Structure formats: structure tokens, C-alpha cells
Amino acid sequence: MYQLEEKIWFYLLALIPVMLVIFLFIQLWKSSKQKRFADKSLFSRLVPDKSSFKPLLKLIVLLLAFSSLTIALVNPKIGTKLEIIKREGVDIVFAVDVSKSMLAEDIAPNRMEKSKRLVSEIISQLASDRVGIIAYAGTAFPQLPITTDFASAKMFLQGMNTNMLSSQGTAIDEAIKLAKSYYDDEEQTNRVLFIISDGEDHSENSASIAEEAKSEGIKIFTIGVGTEKGGPIPIKRNGIIQTYKKNQAGEVVITRLDENTLKDIAKEANGEYFNGNNTQEVVDFVKETLSEMDKTEFEAKEFADYKDQFQWFLGFGIVLIFIDVFLLERKTNWLRKLNLFNEA
């Protein structure tokens, strides 16, 4: 396992394309000046030791040195020991709706991105809990099993989109059924399921499935994403809206937030409903709700004794700088004497 201590230094790598452009500009300028001074054959006679390959080699060495020093500033760390520690927390599963209706832009930038931001912000507020992620549309798919690795949870979360499940529709009951299999600890009494959706439910038994989940000790909290006014579902190509989804009659489909369905599901499972339009309000309320729950002790494996690794990149970068300093743009005489290509 590794950690990146100062990720902000990665922005320095954006200078690499600028360096490449400057190098190309200088080479073109030199070529132009050389043509004005003498033609190619005459110039090669006047400067027989000039290498056409060395400038490019020096650039590559310089860029590698710059990249190495940048990574040294980031200071990557590697966990050297895996420890089993005891933690207290709640098992939390996030079921995120990835149906096409989540592309509606009635809430900026769209419902899908808003849902991912909500979940990410909630995870950032967690302390010693365990989290899992489910994606669902017409069916439910396990995205991430229960884990204490919040960084991995956010990584999997960002990869979620409306194209990941071929079966379309919105079957909230399938998400609840799958979530029940996530809670593998029989002694874990605090089990929480967050359903993030626009509330459109093509199944008819979500409320009854939620009641069954309640009997197994699962509290279901629902978060509504969207507006009651609703909006069309855009069909884009290369980020540009081409048209909007239409029904069989050729009319543009308007998808709306169905709060009643989400409220019924939460009520049946002894939970609460949140309107997700205001991210901070939802995060604060969820944080307060989870803090009031009793925590259960569990064991977790975590990497410990993280050690700095910047010195390797720093050393490599310094060596490359020395190579660049002593690497002249003239041809290498001893290499020419080898005559590897049988030149006349």
C-alpha cells in the first residue's frame, strides 16, 4: 500500500508539454538560421562533430530528471507492515442509481455527478466505519465490497456511469436485496443502507423488500437527486447534446424526482429521507445521524509504518541532471570509431 503526501506538486508535470513546445520552437529557429547561413551539406562540413540526435537525448534526460524531482516533492510513502487493528464503526452500503434518467440536468451538472459528489462527501466525513458500494439500474451490481479503504471507495465511485449496466430501468428492490448480502458480520448490529436515486422505481415491491431488510437490522436512508419539475434525458456525442430521449409516441421524455417512493422505502426500514439538492445539508445531517448510532467493534487489516520514498526519486533526478550537464551536443568520438553501422 502506498500514500502520496503532497499531491499538489503533480501540477508541475503540466510544464512538460510547455518544455516540449519550447524545445521544438528552438530547433525550428536553429534550423532556419542554419539554412540562411549555409546549405545542409556545407553546414555538415563546417560542423562535422555536431550531433542531430544529442539535443533530443538531452531533452529526454532533462524531462526525466524534472519528473523524478517532482515525484520526490510529492513524497510517495510505502506501508511496510500489515497490522490487524480493532475499530468501532457502522457498516454502510451506498446503492447508487446508474439508470439513464440520472443523466437529466435538472440539477447541475447532472443527477449522476451530483450523486457521486454526495457519496464522496459523506465518505470524507466517516471515521472508523466500513463502506461498500452498489450500482443498480434494471439489475444491481456489486461495485465494491465492505471495506475500510475509503480511498478505494472513492476511486470506484468516480468510475461509475450510466453505461456500466446494460439492463436499464430502475429496480430499487434489486439494490436492497444485494445490499443484504454485504453485511457478512453476524455480530454487526448497526447496518446502514443509503439509496441515492431520483426515485423512479419500475419495481412494485421495493417497500416490502425494505421491510424485510428492517427485520434483518438494516436501516435504509434514501437521498433524492433531481427536481419535481424534472427535465429531459440528453443524448450526447463527444459531450455535445444531439437530441433528447423520446417515448414510442415521439415525445420527449421528462423524468422527475419521485420523493414519495423514496420516503416510503425509508419509512418501511426505520430510516429517513433526505433531499440531495443541498450537498452540505445532507452531509451534515448524515454525519449527525451516524454519530448517534452505537458503534460495534470489528477487526480490520491496515498497512502501518509508512516510510518515505522521496530519496530514490531525488537521487535519480540528481544523477540525470549530472548526465545532462556532461552530455554535450557533439558526436561521441569513441562511438563513431566502433562504426556499428559500417559507414564509409
C-alpha positions as CSV (number, residue, x, y, z in Angstrom):
1,M,0.0,0.0,0.0
2,Y,1.2,3.5,-0.8
3,Q,0.4,7.1,0.1
4,L,1.1,10.3,-1.7
5,E,1.9,13.0,0.9
6,E,1.8,16.2,-1.2
7,K,-0.2,15.6,-4.4
8,I,-0.4,19.3,-5.3
9,W,3.2,19.1,-6.7
10,F,1.8,16.9,-9.5
11,Y,0.6,20.1,-11.1
12,L,4.3,20.8,-12.0
13,L,4.1,18.0,-14.6
14,A,1.9,20.3,-16.6
15,L,5.1,22.1,-17.5
16,I,6.4,19.2,-19.5
17,P,4.2,20.0,-22.7
18,V,5.4,23.6,-22.4
19,M,9.1,22.4,-22.4
20,L,8.4,20.3,-25.4
21,V,6.9,23.2,-27.3
22,I,9.9,25.5,-26.3
23,F,12.3,22.8,-27.5
24,L,10.5,22.4,-30.8
25,F,10.5,26.2,-31.3
26,I,14.2,26.4,-30.6
27,Q,15.0,23.6,-33.0
28,L,13.0,25.2,-35.8
29,W,14.6,28.5,-35.1
30,K,18.1,27.0,-35.3
31,S,17.2,25.1,-38.5
32,S,16.0,28.4,-40.0
33,K,19.2,30.2,-39.1
34,Q,21.4,27.4,-40.3
35,K,19.7,27.4,-43.7
36,R,20.3,31.1,-44.0
37,F,24.0,30.6,-43.1
38,A,24.7,27.6,-45.4
39,D,23.0,24.7,-47.1
40,K,22.8,21.4,-45.3
41,S,25.8,19.7,-47.0
42,L,28.1,22.7,-46.5
43,F,27.0,23.1,-42.9
44,S,27.8,19.5,-42.1
45,R,31.3,20.0,-43.5
46,L,31.7,23.2,-41.4
47,V,30.5,21.5,-38.2
48,P,31.3,17.8,-38.7
49,D,31.1,16.9,-35.0
50,K,27.6,18.3,-34.4
51,S,25.1,15.6,-33.5
52,S,21.5,15.7,-34.6
53,F,20.5,13.1,-32.0
54,K,22.1,14.5,-28.9
55,P,19.7,17.5,-28.4
56,L,16.8,15.2,-28.3
57,L,18.6,12.9,-25.9
58,K,19.4,15.8,-23.6
59,L,15.7,16.8,-23.7
60,I,14.6,13.3,-22.7
61,V,17.1,13.2,-19.9
62,L,16.1,16.7,-18.6
63,L,12.4,15.7,-18.7
64,L,13.1,12.5,-16.8
65,A,15.1,14.5,-14.2
66,F,12.2,17.0,-13.9
67,S,9.6,14.3,-13.4
68,S,11.8,12.5,-10.8
69,L,12.3,15.6,-8.8
70,T,8.5,16.4,-9.0
71,I,7.7,12.9,-7.7
72,A,10.3,13.5,-4.9
73,L,8.3,16.6,-3.9
74,V,5.1,14.6,-3.8
75,N,6.9,12.2,-1.4
76,P,5.4,8.8,-2.0
77,K,5.3,6.5,1.0
78,I,5.0,2.7,1.2
79,G,3.4,0.8,4.0
80,T,5.9,-1.8,5.3
81,K,3.8,-3.7,7.7
82,L,0.3,-5.1,7.7
83,E,-1.4,-4.9,11.1
84,I,-4.7,-6.1,12.4
85,I,-6.3,-3.4,14.5
86,K,-9.6,-3.1,16.2
87,R,-12.0,-0.4,15.2
88,E,-15.5,0.7,16.1
89,G,-18.0,1.7,13.5
90,V,-21.0,1.1,11.3
91,D,-21.3,-1.0,8.2
92,I,-22.5,1.5,5.5
93,V,-23.5,0.5,1.9
94,F,-24.2,3.1,-0.8
95,A,-26.6,2.0,-3.6
96,V,-26.2,4.4,-6.4
97,D,-28.7,4.7,-9.3
98,V,-27.0,4.5,-12.6
99,S,-30.1,4.4,-14.9
100,K,-30.3,6.7,-17.9
101,S,-32.6,9.1,-16.1
102,M,-29.6,10.1,-13.9
103,L,-28.3,11.9,-16.9
104,A,-31.0,14.6,-16.6
105,E,-29.5,18.0,-16.0
106,D,-32.3,19.5,-13.8
107,I,-29.7,19.6,-11.1
108,A,-26.1,20.7,-12.0
109,P,-24.1,19.3,-13.6
110,N,-26.4,16.2,-13.8
111,R,-28.0,13.8,-11.4
112,M,-25.2,11.2,-11.8
113,E,-22.4,13.6,-10.9
114,K,-24.4,15.1,-8.1
115,S,-24.9,11.6,-6.6
116,K,-21.2,10.7,-6.8
117,R,-20.4,14.0,-5.1
118,L,-22.9,13.4,-2.3
119,V,-21.5,9.9,-1.6
120,S,-17.9,11.2,-1.8
121,E,-18.6,14.0,0.7
122,I,-20.3,11.5,3.1
123,I,-17.3,9.1,2.9
124,S,-15.0,12.0,3.7
125,Q,-16.8,12.6,6.9
126,L,-16.6,9.0,8.1
127,A,-14.0,7.9,10.7
128,S,-13.8,4.2,11.5
129,D,-16.7,2.8,9.6
130,R,-16.8,0.3,6.8
131,V,-18.3,1.1,3.4
132,G,-19.5,-0.7,0.4
133,I,-20.9,0.4,-3.0
134,I,-23.6,-1.0,-5.3
135,A,-24.5,0.2,-8.7
136,Y,-28.1,-0.5,-9.9
137,A,-30.4,0.2,-12.8
138,G,-32.6,-2.7,-14.1
139,T,-30.4,-5.0,-12.0
140,A,-27.9,-4.5,-9.2
141,F,-24.2,-5.0,-9.5
142,P,-21.6,-5.2,-6.6
143,Q,-19.2,-2.3,-7.2
144,L,-17.1,-2.5,-4.0
145,P,-17.5,-5.0,-1.1
146,I,-17.4,-3.8,2.5
147,T,-14.0,-2.2,3.2
148,T,-12.2,0.3,5.4
149,D,-10.3,1.6,2.4
150,F,-12.0,4.9,1.8
151,A,-9.5,5.9,-1.0
152,S,-10.5,2.8,-3.0
153,A,-14.2,3.5,-2.4
154,K,-13.8,7.0,-3.9
155,M,-11.9,5.6,-6.8
156,F,-14.6,3.0,-7.6
157,L,-17.2,5.7,-7.1
158,Q,-15.7,8.0,-9.7
159,G,-15.7,5.3,-12.3
160,M,-19.4,4.8,-12.1
161,N,-21.6,5.9,-15.0
162,T,-24.9,5.2,-16.7
163,N,-23.3,2.9,-19.3
164,M,-22.0,0.3,-16.8
165,L,-25.2,-1.8,-16.7
166,S,-26.8,-3.0,-19.9
167,S,-30.1,-3.7,-18.2
168,Q,-31.9,-0.4,-18.0
169,G,-34.8,0.7,-15.7
170,T,-34.8,1.4,-12.0
171,A,-35.2,-1.7,-9.7
172,I,-34.6,-0.4,-6.2
173,D,-35.7,-3.8,-4.8
174,E,-32.7,-5.4,-6.5
175,A,-30.3,-3.0,-4.8
176,I,-31.8,-3.7,-1.4
177,K,-31.6,-7.5,-2.0
178,L,-27.9,-7.3,-3.0
179,A,-27.1,-4.9,-0.1
180,K,-28.4,-7.6,2.4
181,S,-25.6,-9.9,1.3
182,Y,-23.0,-7.2,2.0
183,Y,-23.4,-7.4,5.8
184,D,-21.3,-10.5,6.4
185,D,-20.7,-10.0,10.2
186,E,-23.4,-11.7,12.2
187,E,-22.5,-9.7,15.3
188,Q,-22.6,-6.3,13.5
189,T,-25.9,-4.8,14.6
190,N,-25.5,-1.4,13.0
191,R,-26.2,-1.8,9.3
192,V,-27.0,1.2,7.2
193,L,-28.0,1.4,3.5
194,F,-28.1,4.7,1.6
195,I,-30.1,4.6,-1.6
196,I,-29.2,7.6,-3.9
197,S,-31.7,7.9,-6.7
198,D,-34.2,10.1,-8.4
199,G,-36.9,7.8,-7.1
200,E,-38.2,6.4,-10.3
201,D,-38.9,2.8,-9.4
202,H,-40.0,0.2,-12.1
203,S,-40.5,-2.5,-9.5
204,E,-43.6,-2.7,-7.3
205,N,-42.2,-4.4,-4.2
206,S,-39.4,-2.1,-3.0
207,A,-41.3,-1.1,0.1
208,S,-41.9,-4.7,1.1
209,I,-38.3,-5.6,0.5
210,A,-37.3,-2.7,2.6
211,E,-39.5,-4.0,5.4
212,E,-37.7,-7.4,5.2
213,A,-34.4,-5.5,5.4
214,K,-35.6,-3.8,8.6
215,S,-36.2,-7.2,10.1
216,E,-32.5,-8.1,9.5
217,G,-31.4,-5.0,11.3
218,I,-30.8,-2.8,8.2
219,K,-31.7,0.9,8.3
220,I,-32.4,2.4,4.9
221,F,-31.8,6.1,4.3
222,T,-32.9,7.5,0.9
223,I,-31.4,10.5,-0.8
224,G,-33.4,12.1,-3.6
225,V,-31.5,13.6,-6.5
226,G,-33.3,15.8,-9.0
227,T,-36.3,18.2,-9.0
228,E,-40.0,17.7,-9.0
229,K,-40.2,19.8,-12.2
230,G,-37.8,17.4,-13.8
231,G,-36.0,17.6,-17.1
232,P,-35.3,15.7,-20.3
233,I,-32.7,13.0,-20.7
234,P,-30.0,14.3,-23.1
235,I,-28.3,12.1,-25.6
236,K,-24.8,13.3,-26.2
237,R,-21.9,12.7,-28.6
238,N,-18.4,14.0,-27.6
239,G,-20.0,16.0,-24.8
240,I,-22.5,17.8,-27.1
241,I,-26.2,17.3,-26.9
242,Q,-27.5,15.7,-30.1
243,T,-31.1,15.1,-29.0
244,Y,-33.3,14.0,-26.1
245,K,-34.7,10.6,-25.2
246,K,-38.2,10.1,-26.6
247,N,-41.0,7.7,-26.0
248,Q,-42.7,5.5,-28.6
249,A,-45.0,8.4,-29.5
250,G,-42.1,10.5,-30.4
251,E,-42.5,12.8,-27.4
252,V,-39.5,14.0,-25.3
253,V,-39.4,12.0,-22.0
254,I,-39.4,14.2,-18.9
255,T,-38.0,12.5,-15.8
256,R,-39.0,13.8,-12.4
257,L,-37.8,13.3,-8.8
258,D,-40.3,10.9,-7.1
259,E,-39.9,11.8,-3.4
260,N,-42.9,9.8,-2.3
261,T,-41.4,6.4,-3.3
262,L,-38.1,7.2,-1.6
263,K,-39.9,8.4,1.6
264,D,-42.0,5.1,1.7
265,I,-38.9,3.0,1.4
266,A,-37.1,4.9,4.2
267,K,-40.2,4.7,6.4
268,E,-40.5,0.9,6.0
269,A,-36.9,0.4,7.0
270,N,-36.9,2.7,10.0
271,G,-34.8,5.3,8.2
272,E,-35.2,8.8,6.9
273,Y,-35.4,10.6,3.5
274,F,-33.1,13.5,2.5
275,N,-33.4,15.8,-0.4
276,G,-30.0,15.8,-2.0
277,N,-30.1,19.2,-3.7
278,N,-28.1,20.9,-0.9
279,T,-25.0,18.7,-0.5
280,Q,-23.7,20.3,2.7
281,E,-27.1,20.0,4.5
282,V,-27.3,16.3,3.6
283,V,-23.7,15.6,4.7
284,D,-24.1,17.4,8.0
285,F,-27.4,15.6,8.7
286,V,-25.9,12.2,7.8
287,K,-22.9,12.8,9.9
288,E,-25.1,13.7,12.9
289,T,-27.3,10.7,12.4
290,L,-24.4,8.2,12.2
291,S,-22.7,9.7,15.2
292,E,-25.7,8.9,17.3
293,M,-25.7,5.3,16.4
294,D,-24.0,2.7,18.6
295,K,-20.7,1.5,17.3
296,T,-19.7,-2.1,17.1
297,E,-16.1,-3.3,17.4
298,F,-14.5,-5.2,14.4
299,E,-11.1,-6.1,13.2
300,A,-9.5,-4.6,10.2
301,K,-6.2,-5.1,8.4
302,E,-4.3,-2.0,7.6
303,F,-0.8,-1.0,6.4
304,A,1.3,0.7,9.1
305,D,4.8,2.2,9.3
306,Y,4.7,4.2,6.1
307,K,8.2,5.1,5.1
308,D,9.3,8.0,2.8
309,Q,10.5,7.0,-0.7
310,F,11.3,10.5,-2.0
311,Q,15.1,9.9,-1.6
312,W,15.1,7.4,-4.5
313,F,13.5,9.9,-6.9
314,L,15.6,12.7,-5.7
315,G,18.8,10.7,-6.2
316,F,17.7,9.6,-9.6
317,G,16.8,13.1,-10.6
318,I,20.2,14.5,-9.5
319,V,22.1,11.8,-11.4
320,L,20.1,12.6,-14.6
321,I,20.9,16.3,-14.1
322,F,24.7,15.5,-14.0
323,I,24.3,13.4,-17.1
324,D,22.5,16.3,-18.8
325,V,25.3,18.7,-17.8
326,F,28.1,16.5,-19.2
327,L,26.1,15.3,-22.2
328,L,27.4,17.5,-25.0
329,E,25.7,18.1,-28.3
330,R,28.8,16.9,-30.2
331,K,29.1,13.4,-31.6
332,T,30.7,10.8,-29.4
333,N,34.1,10.0,-30.9
334,W,34.6,6.6,-29.3
335,L,31.1,5.6,-30.5
336,R,32.0,6.7,-34.0
337,K,35.1,4.6,-34.0
338,L,33.1,1.5,-33.4
339,N,31.4,2.0,-36.8
340,L,28.4,-0.1,-35.8
341,F,26.6,0.7,-39.0
342,N,29.5,0.1,-41.4
343,E,29.6,3.7,-42.5
344,A,32.1,4.6,-45.2
